[in-house]
């Protein structure tokens, strides 16, 4: 059975994607068959760290209603049950469907007494994939014209679970989008443990509290990772105190280092460098490997 680890964080720009990519590569180099899922569908970039060429695998498709005008009696029941009210009916005029607002729940299909609604389908985005040695990466990407991030992540997770049933991965690393919104929750709901990434700044402190609250509400075990931990000793101390009191399974710290910063900004992997701080990420991978039953 695969162990699924989410790398998440309430603030963007704290190095979450770099840590997710390094963790996945470190686990794969330890001999574990690993899957890396980039669920930051608005801005996927994990593949850049791996230096792989992605190939388009399949669309992320959701239900979108189409109405058979010959069957439709304009009763309005579809509008009544629709959470977003995407189907508008005015008298005997042809119903209007606002595709972009539809969440694909299919309530209209079940409510229609005439069986007049069918699925036209709509592509929210695409799933890309690539392989690098013992590591496979799956990337979800939202189309520029779409705004349903949570729905896209929901479908990405479902497709990933199908892949997990066919392939026997030892570890799955899920890189979530930043924040504590619905798209993050959709990614977290399949995970066994989370790595909560933050930095010792006022915003890093407040967003880490939100992330911890979310993880504890979901009853997920979590590990704290303080990136650039030396930029503020006072905020670091506050983070350490908060994480210990809130139930962190372990706390890892990566000190600020200009060379590490350059490695990350160049989309290189710290674990593949000779820099001594790579040991922090290798220690994280070894700690997680020991958690697997």
Beta strands, then each sheet from edge to edge (+ up, - down):
strand 1: 3-8
strand 2: 34-38
strand 3: 55-62
strand 4: 65-67
strand 5: 87-88
strand 6: 96-97
strand 7: 117-119
strand 8: 122-132
strand 9: 135-142
strand 10: 171-175
strand 11: 193-199
strand 12: 221-227
strand 13: 251-254
sheet 1: 3+ 8- 9+ 2+ 10+ 1+ 11+ 12+ 13+
sheet 2: 4+ 7-
sheet 3: 5+ 6-
end
